Amino acid sequence: MFVYLRWGQETWEAVSHAVNTKSGRTKPQRRTSSGMANAYFAGHWPSGMERVSLTRTVPANPETVTALITDVEPFMLAAGFDEVTLDGDNLGIMNRVGLFEIELDLEIVETDAVLRYEQRQGIFESMITEYTVEAVDAGTEVTATTEYSALDLPVLGEMIDSTVISRQRKKELNKQFDWLVEQVS
């Protein structure tokens, strides 16, 4: 069985294809969820924001590191996303995670952080990621923090829980940190 997600007109549609073992044919099975109200159905009650935060020292000055992070497209591709599109402050990412293809529509927001983006549409009720830099003796300390709340998709809520999201996000952030170090080495 495989599953993909499709966003359309304020509705998530999860389409799973069950494979008939005798004929080898697939049969689509659709489940649709509109809005957050149904997310509670999957057992994901509001419990506040989940957080993933990583810090690494990059052997370069803050200006160099900031320039690399704010070159958003290659920096986001370094996370391992399959597709990244940037149009002004609108950032789109697409990633295949296991059986799932996930698309997020994000907006880059001006703050004191080097880079901050927030989800406009996607599988979370809310998702914010922020990158900060601080000069240290060995170079620049980079901290990336992602905060998110409840999945906005009851069909897959049990399959993609907070543990899976946290693990995946840590991999993505570590890849970005590795890329920063490679760029300055």
N, C-alpha and C positions, 0 to 999 in steps of 0.2 A: 504494500500500500504506500502511496505517496500523497503528499498534501501540498497545495500551494495557496497563497493568500492573495486576494485581489481587493483593492479598495475602489469603491465606486459610489458616488452620490450618498455620502454619509453612511455607508453600510460596508461592513466587512463581510466577505463571502469566503468561506473556506470550502474548497472542493477537494474531496478525497476520492481517490480512485481505488476501488477494491478490485483485485485481480481474481477472475474466475480461474481456478487452478486447472480445470478440464480444458477449457477453450483458449485460455491465455488472454482473453479479452478483458478490457477494463470497463467498469461501470461507474460513472460519476455519482457521487453522493454529496449533495449540497446542504450546507447549513449556513444560515445567515443570521447576523447579529447587528442590530442597529443601536448605536450609542452605548454609553457606559452602564445604563440601568441593567442590562442583561449580563454584564460581567460578574455581578454578584451571584448569579445563578450557578456559575462554575465553582463557587466556594471561595472566591477571592474577595473577602471583605476588606474594607479600607483599614489599613494598619499603618498608615504613614508612608513616607518615602523610603525606599531601599537605597543603599549607597554603595558605590564601588569607587575607591580612591587609591591611586598609586602615585608614588614619588620616585624619581630617579635623578641622579646628578649627571649632567651632560658636560663634557670637558670643553666648554666654549663660553664666551661671554653672553650675557643676557640679550644683547642686541642681535647677535647671530641666531640664537635659538628662537627668539621672537620672530625674526624674519622667516625662518623655516616653518614655524607653526602657522603663521598668518598667510603663507602660500598654501591656501586651504586644500585645493584639489590634490596635489601630490601628498600632502600630509594625511588626508583622509584615505587615499589609496594605500598608503603605508600600513593602515590598520588591517588591510586584507579585504576590504569591501570589494565586491565584484564590479560595482559601477558607482561612480560619483559624478554628479552634475552640479555645477555652480553657475548661478545666474544672479548677479548682484549679491543680495543678502539671502537668497533662496538656495538652499543646499539640499540636494536629493541623494540618498544613498540606497543601494540595493545590495543585499547580501543573502547568499544561500547558506543556511545553517542546518546541516543534516538534511532532513526531508523538506525543510521549509525555505521559501523564498520570501524575504521580508523587505519591504520598502518603507522608508521613512522620509517624510517631507519635513525639513528642518528650516529654521530661520536663524541666521547669525545675528546676535544681539550685541549692541555696544555696551560694555561695562568696563570696570577696572581690570578685568581679566584680559589676558593676551587673546584668548578666543573663547567665546561662549556661544553655544547654539541650543535652541529649544525646539522640541517637536511641535509641529503644527498639525500634522496628521500622521498616524501610525498605529502601532499595536499597543502603545502604552496610554494610560489615562494622562500621564504627564511624564516628560523626560527632558532633563537639562544636563548638558555636559559643559564643563569649564576647565580651561587650562591656565595655570598661573606659573610665573617664573620668579625666581629670587636668586640674586648673586650669592655664591658661597665660595669658600677658599678654592675648591677643586673645579669651579666653573659655574654652572647654573643648575639650581634645583628646579625641576619641572614637576608640578603636581597636576594630575588630571583627575577630576571628580565627576562621576555620573550619578545623578539622582533620578530615580524613576518610581512611579507608582503603578499599581495594578495593571495587568494586561487588560486591554480593552477588546478581548476576543474570547468569549466563553467557550467556544468550540475547542480551542487548543489550550485553554488555561491550565488544565491538568498536565498537559504534555510539555509546556514551556513554563516551568516555574522559576521562581527567583534564583534558585541555585544554578540552573542552566544559564540564565541571563547573566548572572554575576561571573560565572566561569568564562563565558564567551566574551564578555566585556573586558575582563582582565587580559585575555589573549590579545584582543584588539589594541588595548592601550600599551601593552608590552611591545607589540610590533611597532607602534608609533615611536616609542622610546628608543627601540633598537635602530629605527630609521634615522632618528635625530643624531644618535651617536655615530652611525655610519657616515652621515653627511658632513660631520665636522672632523672625522678622523682622516 
